[in-house]
Amino acid sequence: MKIELLQNSRPLFGTISLEGDKSISHRAIILASLANGTTRINNLLESEDVFRTINAFKLMGVEIEKKGPVYVIKSKGIRGLKEPKEPLYFGNSGTTARLMIGLLAGLPFNSKVTGDSSLTKRPMDRVILPLKEMGAILSSQGRDMTLPLTIQGRQLHGFEYTIPVKSAQVKSALLFAGLLANSATTVTELAQTRNHTEIMLKEFGSNIITEKHAITIKPTDSLIAGNLFIPGDISSASFWIVGALIVPGSHVRIKDLGLNDTRTGILDVLRKMGANVLLEEITEEAGERTGTLTIKHQPLKATTIEGDLIPRLIDEIPIIALLATQAEGTTIIRGAEELRVKETDRIKAIVTVLSTLGATIKPTEDGMIIKGKTSLTGGDVSSYDDHRIAMMIVIASLITNQKVNIDKLSSISISYPRFFKDLKQLTE
């Protein structure tokens, strides 16, 4: 059954505050569950992915409950975690899977982890292989080191490792493993990826040192509980940012937005394309920068997106591709081969969807080439069960001159359950 979307929307207008950043929410739950004492988290993202991480720790004996707008996590610390009596199911959450595999490998008990049909196809070798160098015992029941996975927790040893892929998930998995090792672990990145894990480990009292692209963590048995406010997710904000830029007459203001430098690549791209990005009310809390962003509709020019920009906007590429169809000239995205191992092959999905809607776009091995400015038509498209593709399609439908029909929208709840509520607020 196809779902008919909005068409030729009125301008997006108004001020919104977003639910908490998904990456930070995962890490907050993990570290609060490792800290001895009570942690209170405000503005936690209440999405399917984050609930997978919450449920995993509940199965390991951590008390997690919501009291009003705050999530309260009571833990007996790292050594208070218990062996789960059933397999840990991570659904579609690659973040939960990779981060938890790193942690579980160093805990003193056995565990089994699995996920849905999409997650069990995603590569875990990038985490499994370096963990084995640390002495981890992991056994895959799938092909090519994929989930389901059996983990025989044990004492790991520290090591030095250069990550061959640009992945904050791999980095974080190894840092969590290093937290439980018997000596220091140093992880070096080829290019800096999102650094929420390093910031939060420091906030929770771990001994972590960052020098350029090298991060060293020393083992600890005790982390410090505390209170956290999670800023709004810039990946979620990107849909309203692009919507405001492509729908004539739009003017959108987003408050309490996370502005971590490792995540603001999209803002750098917008400036290169000629957008007027206004940032105000900038503050810092618990190591994370936040502020208010204002964006208006205006003509844009094409640009090239590559190099160190890519890990700073990898999740925003689907919506940036849509934006590029409305910019004058040819936009080139390269060095984004990581898109091929996301929830789906996002390069293929983006190109297929936008081509169906009338865009002039072609794929490359590591990205795509998009010619604009193009009037988008409409048609029947698939979300590929990918939340970011689904939301990109919804925003595209705001400017098509014919109806857009999508196969399903349920995947959006993975990262942004309030998406349609916020859309309604901005378009009414």
C-alpha positions in Angstrom: 0.0 0.0 0.0 1.4 3.4 -1.1 1.2 6.4 1.2 0.5 9.7 -0.5 2.7 12.6 0.8 2.3 16.4 0.9 2.8 18.3 -2.3 3.7 21.9 -3.0 3.9 22.8 0.7 3.3 26.3 2.1 6.5 27.8 3.5 8.1 26.2 6.5 7.9 28.8 9.3 8.4 28.9 13.0 10.6 28.0 16.0 11.2 24.4 17.2 13.3 22.5 19.7 14.4 19.0 18.7 14.6 15.8 20.6 18.1 14.8 21.9 20.9 13.9 19.6 20.8 10.2 18.8 24.6 9.6 19.0 24.8 11.3 22.4 21.7 9.6 23.7 23.3 6.1 23.0 26.5 7.1 24.7 24.8 8.7 27.7 22.8 5.5 28.4 26.0 3.4 28.1 28.2 5.5 30.4 25.4 6.2 32.9 24.9 2.4 33.1 28.7 1.9 33.8 28.8 4.7 36.4 28.3 3.9 40.0 25.3 5.9 41.3 22.4 7.8 39.8 22.5 9.7 36.6 19.7 11.9 35.3 19.4 12.6 31.6 17.2 15.3 30.2 16.0 15.4 26.6 17.0 11.8 25.8 15.9 10.8 22.3 13.0 8.4 22.7 13.5 6.5 19.5 13.6 2.8 18.6 17.4 2.8 18.3 17.9 4.3 21.7 15.4 2.0 23.3 17.5 -0.9 22.1 20.4 0.4 24.1 18.2 1.0 27.1 16.8 -2.5 27.0 20.2 -4.1 26.7 21.3 -2.6 30.0 18.0 -3.4 31.7 18.8 -7.1 30.9 22.1 -6.6 32.6 20.6 -5.4 35.8 20.6 -1.6 35.4 17.6 0.3 36.7 16.3 2.7 34.0 13.0 4.6 34.3 11.5 7.8 33.1 10.3 10.3 35.6 8.6 13.2 33.9 10.9 14.5 31.2 14.0 12.9 32.8 15.4 9.4 32.5 16.9 8.2 35.8 19.6 5.5 35.6 20.7 3.7 38.8 23.7 1.5 38.4 26.1 -0.4 40.7 28.9 0.4 38.3 30.9 -1.6 35.8 31.4 -4.6 38.0 27.7 -4.6 39.0 26.5 -5.6 35.5 25.0 -9.0 35.3 25.1 -11.6 32.5 22.0 -11.3 30.4 19.7 -14.3 30.5 18.6 -13.9 26.9 20.2 -12.6 23.7 20.5 -8.9 23.4 18.4 -7.7 20.4 19.6 -4.5 18.8 16.9 -4.2 16.1 18.1 -1.9 13.3 20.6 0.0 15.5 24.2 -0.2 14.1 25.3 2.2 16.8 24.0 0.0 19.6 25.5 -3.1 18.0 29.1 -1.8 17.4 29.4 0.1 20.7 28.0 -2.7 22.8 30.2 -5.4 21.1 33.2 -3.4 22.2 31.9 -3.1 25.8 30.6 -6.7 26.1 34.0 -8.1 24.9 35.6 -6.9 28.1 32.9 -7.7 30.7 33.4 -10.9 32.8 30.5 -12.9 31.4 29.1 -14.3 28.1 26.5 -12.8 25.9 24.8 -13.2 22.6 23.8 -10.3 20.3 21.6 -10.1 17.3 19.4 -7.7 15.2 16.8 -7.4 12.5 17.3 -8.5 8.9 19.0 -5.3 8.0 21.4 -5.2 10.9 22.5 -8.8 10.4 23.8 -7.8 6.9 25.9 -4.9 8.1 29.7 -5.4 8.5 30.9 -6.1 12.0 34.5 -7.2 11.0 35.7 -3.6 11.4 34.9 -4.0 15.2 35.5 -7.7 15.6 39.1 -7.8 14.1 40.7 -5.1 16.3 38.9 -6.5 19.3 40.4 -9.9 18.6 43.8 -8.2 18.7 42.9 -7.1 22.2 42.2 -10.8 23.1 38.5 -10.8 22.7 36.7 -14.0 21.9 33.9 -13.4 19.4 32.1 -15.9 17.2 29.8 -14.9 14.3 26.9 -17.1 13.3 26.5 -15.2 10.1 28.6 -14.8 7.0 31.5 -12.4 6.9 31.6 -11.6 10.6 28.0 -10.4 10.9 25.4 -10.8 13.6 24.2 -13.0 15.3 27.4 -12.9 17.5 28.4 -14.9 20.6 30.8 -13.0 22.9 32.9 -14.7 25.6 33.7 -11.8 27.9 37.2 -11.7 29.3 40.0 -9.5 30.5 41.3 -7.6 27.4 44.7 -6.1 27.0 45.4 -2.6 25.7 46.9 -1.9 22.3 47.6 0.7 19.7 45.4 0.7 16.6 44.9 2.9 13.5 41.3 2.7 12.3 41.3 2.0 8.5 37.8 3.4 8.0 36.3 6.7 9.0 33.9 5.4 11.7 33.0 6.9 15.1 31.3 3.7 15.9 34.5 1.7 15.6 36.5 4.3 17.6 33.9 4.2 20.3 33.7 0.4 20.5 37.5 0.3 21.0 37.5 3.0 23.6 34.8 1.2 25.6 36.9 -2.0 25.3 39.9 0.0 26.4 38.1 1.2 29.4 37.9 -2.4 30.6 41.4 -3.5 29.5 44.5 -4.2 31.7 46.6 -1.4 30.1 46.2 1.7 28.0 44.6 1.7 24.6 45.5 4.2 21.9 43.2 4.6 18.8 44.3 6.7 15.9 41.9 8.0 13.2 42.7 8.8 9.6 40.3 11.8 9.9 38.5 13.1 12.9 35.0 11.6 13.3 32.3 12.7 15.8 33.9 12.9 19.2 30.9 12.5 21.5 32.4 9.4 23.1 35.6 11.2 24.1 33.8 14.1 25.5 31.4 12.0 27.5 34.1 9.6 28.8 35.9 12.7 30.2 32.7 14.0 31.8 32.1 10.7 33.5 35.6 10.8 35.0 37.6 8.4 32.8 41.3 9.0 32.2 41.3 9.9 28.5 43.8 12.0 26.5 43.2 13.3 23.0 46.1 14.5 20.8 45.3 15.4 17.2 43.8 12.2 15.8 45.1 9.9 18.5 43.0 9.1 21.6 44.4 7.2 24.6 42.3 5.8 27.3 43.5 4.1 30.5 41.4 1.4 32.3 39.2 2.3 35.2 36.8 0.4 37.5 34.8 3.5 38.5 33.0 6.2 36.6 31.2 9.1 38.1 27.4 9.5 37.8 25.9 12.9 37.1 23.3 15.0 35.3 23.1 15.5 31.6 21.2 17.6 29.1 21.3 16.3 25.5 21.2 18.9 22.8 19.0 18.7 19.7 20.2 16.4 16.9 21.7 18.3 14.0 21.1 15.2 11.8 17.3 15.6 12.5 17.6 19.4 12.1 19.1 19.0 8.6 15.7 18.1 7.2 14.2 21.4 8.3 17.3 23.3 7.3 17.0 21.9 3.8 13.2 22.2 3.7 13.6 25.9 4.6 16.2 26.5 1.9 14.2 24.8 -0.9 10.6 25.9 -0.1 10.1 29.5 -1.2 9.2 31.9 1.7 10.5 29.6 4.4 12.0 30.9 7.7 12.9 28.4 10.4 14.5 28.8 13.8 15.9 25.8 15.7 16.7 26.1 19.4 19.1 24.2 21.7 20.7 22.6 18.7 23.9 20.5 19.1 26.8 22.4 17.4 29.7 20.0 18.0 32.4 20.8 15.4 32.7 17.2 14.4 29.0 17.2 13.4 28.5 20.6 11.7 29.9 19.7 8.3 26.5 20.4 6.8 26.7 24.0 7.9 30.1 24.4 6.2 28.6 23.0 3.0 25.7 25.4 3.2 28.0 28.4 3.5 29.9 27.1 0.5 26.6 27.0 -1.4 25.8 30.6 -0.5 23.3 30.0 2.4 23.0 32.5 5.1 23.4 30.4 8.3 22.8 32.4 11.5 24.0 31.0 14.8 23.1 32.7 18.1 22.8 32.0 21.8 25.8 29.7 21.7 26.6 28.0 25.0 28.5 24.9 26.2 27.3 22.3 28.7 29.1 19.0 29.6 31.6 19.6 26.8 29.0 19.9 24.0 28.3 23.2 22.2 24.7 24.2 21.6 23.0 27.2 20.1 20.1 28.6 18.0 20.2 28.3 14.2 18.1 30.4 11.9 17.8 29.6 8.1 15.8 31.2 5.3 14.9 30.2 1.7 17.4 31.6 -0.8 19.1 30.6 -4.1 22.1 28.3 -3.8 25.1 27.3 -6.0 26.6 23.9 -6.4 29.8 22.7 -4.6 32.1 19.8 -4.1 31.9 17.8 -0.9 34.9 15.5 -0.1 37.8 14.8 2.2 37.6 15.5 5.9 34.1 17.0 5.4 32.6 13.6 4.8 32.7 12.1 8.3 31.3 15.4 9.6 28.1 15.0 7.6 27.9 11.4 6.6 24.3 11.0 7.9 23.2 14.2 6.2 24.2 13.2 2.7 20.7 12.0 1.6 19.2 15.4 2.4 22.2 17.3 1.1 21.7 15.4 -2.2 18.1 16.7 -2.4 19.4 20.2 -1.7 21.9 19.9 -4.5 19.1 19.2 -7.0 17.9 22.8 -6.3 21.3 24.5 -6.5 22.7 26.0 -9.7 25.5 23.9 -11.2 27.0 20.5 -10.6 27.5 19.2 -7.1 30.0 16.4 -6.6 30.1 14.2 -3.5 33.1 11.9 -3.3 34.9 9.8 -0.6 31.5 8.7 0.9 31.8 5.0 0.2 30.7 4.4 3.9 27.2 5.1 2.6 27.1 1.7 0.9 27.1 -0.1 4.3 24.5 1.9 6.2 20.9 0.7 6.8 20.9 0.2 3.0 23.2 1.1 0.2 22.4 4.8 0.5 24.3 5.8 -2.7 22.0 3.5 -4.7 18.9 4.5 -2.7 19.5 8.2 -3.0 20.2 8.0 -6.8 17.2 5.8 -7.4 14.8 7.9 -5.4 15.9 11.3 -6.8 16.0 10.0 -10.3 12.4 8.8 -10.0 11.5 12.2 -8.8 13.0 13.8 -11.9 16.5 14.8 -10.7 19.6 14.6 -12.9 21.9 12.4 -10.7 24.3 9.6 -11.3 26.2 7.3 -8.8 29.9 6.8 -8.5 31.7 4.2 -6.5 32.2 6.6 -3.6 29.5 9.2 -4.0 27.4 10.9 -6.7 27.2 13.7 -9.2 24.1 15.9 -9.1 23.1 18.6 -11.7 20.8 21.4 -10.8 18.7 23.3 -10.7 16.0 20.7 -11.5 12.2 20.9 -11.2 11.1 17.7 -9.3 8.1 15.8 -10.6 6.8 13.0 -8.5 6.1 9.3 -8.6 6.2 6.0 -6.6 9.3 5.6 -4.5 10.7 3.2 -1.9 12.0 4.2 1.5 14.3 1.1 1.5 13.3 0.8 5.2 15.9 3.5 5.8 14.8 6.4 8.1 17.0 9.0 6.5 15.8 8.1 3.0 12.2 8.2 4.1 12.6 11.6 5.7 14.4 12.9 2.6 11.5 11.8 0.4 9.0 13.6 2.7 11.0 16.8 2.3 11.3 16.3 -1.4 7.5 16.0 -1.7 7.2 19.6 -0.4 8.5 20.9 -3.8 7.3 18.3 -6.3 4.8 19.4 -8.9 3.1 16.0 -8.9 2.2 13.6 -6.1 4.8 11.4 -4.4 3.8 8.0 -3.1 6.0 6.1 -0.7 5.9 2.5 0.3 6.3 3.0 4.1 7.2 5.6 6.7 7.6 3.4 9.8 11.4 3.5 9.7 11.4 7.2 10.7 10.7 6.2 14.3 14.2 4.7 14.4 15.7 8.1 14.8 13.0 10.8 14.8 9.6 9.7 16.2 8.4 13.3 16.4 9.2 14.0 12.8 5.6 14.5 11.6 4.6 16.5 14.6 7.4 18.9 13.9 6.5 19.0 10.2 3.0 19.9 11.1 4.1 22.6 13.4 6.3 24.2 10.7 3.8 23.9 7.8 0.5 25.0 9.5 
